[in-house]
Amino acid sequence: MEIKWAKNTMPKSQLNNVDCYITADDAKCAYSFHKTIPGYKITPLVKLKSLAQHFGVGEIYVKDESKRFDLNAFKITGAGFAMAKYLSISLGKDISEVTFEELKSPKTKKKTGDITFYSATDGNHGRAVAWMASKLGYKAVINMPKGSTERRRQNILNTGAQCVITEMNYDDTVRYTNNQAKENNGIVVQDTAWKGYEEIPTWIMQGYSAMALEIEEQMDYPPTHIFLQAGVGSFASAIQSYYANVYKENPPMVVIVESDQADCFYLSALANDGKARFKKGDMLTLMAGLACGEPNTISFEIIKNHSAYFASCADIVTAYGMRILGNPMGQDERIMSGESGAVTTGLLAYIMTDTKYQSFRKELKLDKNSKILLISTEGDTDPECYRDVVWRGRNQYSK
């Protein structure tokens, strides 16, 4: 099977982490700061009318994060906001009181002194940390897990940061980076959380939630369904938090989507005891940005409390999504979506067209009244890999 799925019947946490960690006001605060960054523009929300008609659903919207600054991915919304919040606190100010220009000023640098930001990444998050550090006049050290592509490493090096590819998987690279930062008095900017490291990941999630506020401005009504990718879960929980807070009485149905090589949320749903499950090993998948085997501790609680379903997808699913978005139907706009950005589109396509998943389609109540939101979290961040899939047919669809 290309897709496995599970309904969320895990026991809810007694503590409502949505209200504790991420609110609509947090999204507004992050959104306001983002607007002060030179070159900021709301990324497009593309309506795929022909594809919706083909699938027999009401509407399909895809948020295209390949247009986020010149970074080809969404990660700067979280990393940039967290770094700005750290610096604003160093100045003795609230993030709502500062702008990007103030943070990059010599006066700020004189007060904060030299800072080196550390991060582990498959590519997009580390590139965002390195980009923001460079723009603000600070240093960055980025480590990448085994199997990362040289092109993505080069994107990071181009910002002036240090960057190496380790011989470890993502989760072990995170641990290595954390120890390295401690030894050198650096600041870790990581979009996952663990016991004792929760403040900066929370800020990153608050930054991500600004995307939901952008979507609210771009749509005339809330979606009925949202499909969200999960690696460690920070992005998914941030978007979910916004909608759970704003639409408490009737929130959209959320499906959490993972690679089958790193499907810790899906495995947790199968265990059904409310505890997170980990995935070990190299987690070799086309979806490099989702190759994370240990959930963000904060995100896990949010996702456990508010998601409806979990889907574990083989690489063939995201490859299908990449080709669909890159070769649109009718007058639909083309979206260049990368390996971790297109899996939700591929999943929707399988659900709506393959008879093997008819029962899943019925459980999700996908029909002519459905208004579906997808977020393409990255563009062709590795152009050669993108061409390998879209041009040369890697991981071809078969029925």
N, C-alpha and C positions, 0 to 999 in steps of 0.2 A: 504493500500500500504506500502511495506517495504521501498520504496524510493520515495521521492518527489524531483523534480528538477526545476530549473529556469535558463533561459538564462540571462546573465548579460546585461541589457540595462540601467543601472544606469548612470546618467550624470557624465562625468569625472571631476575630480578636475582640476582647472586651474593650480595649482602647481604640477609639476611632482615629486612626492615624491620618486620615484625610484632613480632618479639622485641625489636628495638632501640627502638621508639617506644611501643608500647602493649601492656601486659600485663594479666593478670587482676588483679594487685595495683594497677595504676593505676586500674582500674575500681572496685575496692573503696575506694580512697582518695577518689576523686571522689564515690562514693555516700555515704560517711561525711560528707563536707563538705555535700553537698546536704541531708542530713537536719537540719543545723543551721540552715537557712534557715527562718524563720517561714512557715508555710503550706505547707510541703513535704508532698506526698502522692504516692505511686506512681500514675502514670497508668494507666488501665484497660487491660487486655488482653482484648479482646472476642472471644469464640468465636462464629463465624458458622456454626452447625450447618446451617441450612437452605441457605445458599449453598453450602457444601461438598457437600451431597447433590446439589444442582442441577448443580454442576460435575463431580460424579463423583470427588471427591478425598476423602481421609480427613478432614482437618481444616483449617480456615482460622482463623488468629488475626490480629487487627488491633490493634496498639498505638495507642491514641488519645491523641495528643499535644496535642489541643485543650484538654485538662484540666491542662496544665502551668502551675501558679500561675494568674495571671489574664492570661497572655500569649498564649494560643491557639496556641502553637507550641513546638517542642522546643528552640529555640536557646539558651535560658538555661542549659541543662545544660552547654554548652560555653563560652559567653562568660562566664557567672558564675564557673565554676570557674577559668578562665584569669585573670580579674581578681583573684580571691581568691588565686591562687597568686602572682601578681605582688606583691600587697600583703604576703603572708606573707614572701616573700623580702626585701622592703624592711624588714621587722621583724626580719630575721635568724632566722626560724623556718621550719620545714617546714610545709607545708599541713596535714599530719596533726595538728599541734599547735595549730591555731587554729580558731575557730568564726566564724560570721557575725557574732555579737554583738560579739566582740572586734574584728573588722575595722571595724565601724562606730562604734567607740568614739572619743571625743575624744582619748584617749591615742594611738590609732593615727594619727589625722589629724594630730596634733601632730608625730609622728615622720616621717610620709611627706610632709607639706606638701601644698599644692594640686596636684592631678593632673587633667589633662584627657585623657580617653580618646577616641580617634578611631576611626571605622569607616566602611566603605562597605557598603551593603546594598540589597536589593530591598524590605526591610521587616522581616522577622522577626529577623534577626541584629542589626541596628542597634537595634531596639526592645529586645532583650535587653540589649545593652551599655548603652543609655541607662537602662533600668530598674535594672540593677545599680549603675550609677554613682550614680543618684539615691538608692537605698536606703543606699548606703555613704557618701554625703555628698560626692561628687565631681562634676565636670562631664563632659559628653559632647558631642562634635561628630560628627554623622552626615551622610553624603552618600549620595544615592540616584541610580541611573542614570536616563537618559532613559527615559520610558515608565512610571516608577513611579506608583502611584496616590496621589492626594491623601489618601485615607483612611488608607493605611499611613503616609504622612508625618505625618498628624495624630496617629496613635497614638504616634509617637516624640516629637512636640512635647509631648504630654500628660505626658510624664515630666519635662519641664523642660529637655530637651536642645535644642541648636541642630540644625536639619535643613533641608537644601536638596535639591532635585532638580536634577541637573546636565544638561548637554546631551551627555553621553558615555555609552557603554555601560558595563556592569558592570566589566569588566577595566580600562578606562581610568579609571573612577571610583576603583577601588582605588589605582591609581598616583597619581592626584591627591590622594587622602586621605593616602597615605603621605608625599608631599612636604609637604602642609599640616602634618602632625604634626611633621615634622622642623623646619620653620620656626618652630614654636611650642613646641618642647620637649615635645610630647605623646607619649602612648603609643598605638600602633596595636594594636587588638584585632581581628584579621582572621582569618577561618576558612579562609584559603588561605595557602599558603607559596610562597616563591620563594627563590632563592639569597641568603643573608644574612638571611632572615627565616623562621626555622623553629621557634624555641623556643615562642613564644606559640601558633602554630597547633597544635603538638604538644600543648600543654596543653588547648587547645580540644577536640581529638580525644579526649584522655584523659577530659575531662568528658562528652563524648557517650557514651563506652563504658559509663558508669554505667547507661544505659538497657538495655543488654544484661544487666547484672546484675539489674535489676528484672525483666526478662522471665524470667530463669532462676528467680527466686523464684515467678513466676506460672505457669510451665509445669511439668508433671511430667516432661517429657522434652525433648530438644533437637529443633528443627525439622529436617525433611529438606531443605527449600527455604526460602531467604530472598530476597525481592525488595527491592532497596534503591535509592532515588533517588540520583542523583548530579548535583550542580551542579559545584563544584570537586572534590568527592569526599571531603570531610572526614568527613561523617556516615557515608557508606557504608563507608569504610575503618575507621572506629572500631568500628562494629558487627561488621564482618567480622573485624577483628583479635581481638576478644574470642573469637569462636567458633573461629577458627583456632588460637588459643592453648589454649583449654580442651578442644577436641575435635580434637587433632592427628591422631589415627589415623583419624577418620571425621567430618570437618567437614561441615556442611550445604552443599548446592549453592547458590551465590550467583549471582543474576542482577542486573547493574547496569543501571538504567533511566534513560534520559535523554530530554529533549526533542529532537526532530529538528532544532530550530533551534540547539542547543548540544550536539551529540553528540560531544564530543571523545574520550571513551573508546571509543565505537563506531568512530569513524574511526581511532583508534590501533590497534584490533583488526584493522581491514581492512588497514592498512599492514603490520602484523605484523612490525615490526622492533624492537619493544620501546621505541620512542621515542614521547613524547606528541605528539599532533596538536592544533592550536589551531583554534578557530572564530572568525572575525572578523565585524565588522558589528554591526548593532543586535540581532540574535537575538530578534526579536519573537515571543513565544510566550505563551500563556495561563499557562504554568508559570513565572511570574516568578522564583520561588525557584531554578529550575534554569537560568536564562539566564546561564550562565557559560561562556566559551569557552576558558579556560586552566586546566588542572587544577592542584590543589595538588601540588607536587612530591613531597611525602612520600606523599600519598594515592595518587598514580599508581603508585608502586612497590608499595604494599601491594595495591592492586586488581589490578594486573598479575600479581602472584604468586599470587593466591588466588581470583579470580573465575572462574566457569565460562563465563558468557555475558554478552553486552552487547545491550541492546535500545534502539533509537531510536524514539521514539513521537511521532506527530502529536498536536495538541491534542485531537482527537476522542477519543483514548484516555483522557486524564485526565477529560474531561467525562463520559464514560461511567462511569468509576469514581466520580465525585462523585454521580451519580444513583443508582448501585447502592447505595452506602453510605448515602445519604440517604433511600432508599426500600427498606428491607430486606425480605427474604422471610420468611414464617412468623413465628416468634417471635424472630428475630434482632434484636439491639439496633441502633438507629439510630446512625450515626456521621456527624457533620457534618464533612466533609473538604474542605479547600480545594484549589486548583488544583495545587499542588505536592505535596499529600498523598495524592491519590487515584490517581495515574498507575499505581502498581503494581497496584491493584485492577482498574483498567481493562485493563491489560495481561493480567492473569490471566484476566479475562472473555473477552477476544478469543481468547487461546490455547485456552481450554477449550470455546468455543462456535462459533468460526468455522473452517470447513473449510480456509481459506487457510493457517491456522497449525497444521494437524495435524502436519506434520513437526517443527515447533518443539516441540509438545507431546510428541512421541515422544522427541526428543532430550533433553528435560528429565526424562523418565520420570515425568510427572505422572499419578498413578493413585489408586486407592482406598487406597493405603498412604501417600500423601504427607501430610505435616504441614507446612503452609505458613505462614510468618510474613510479615506485611506491617506496615509502620509508617506510619500516617497522620501525617505530620510537622507538619501544621497544620490548624486549623479554618477557619472563614469569616473570615479576616483582612481580607478586603475583602467585606463583606456584599452590596454591590450586584453585584459580579462573581459571587458565589456564586448569587444569585437569577437573574442573567442566564443562568447555565448550567442550574441545577436547575429553575427555574420557567419560564423563557422559551425554553429549548431551544437555547441557543447551542452550536455544534459538535455537532449531533445525530448520533447513531449511525446508520449506514446499512450495509446488508449487500448 
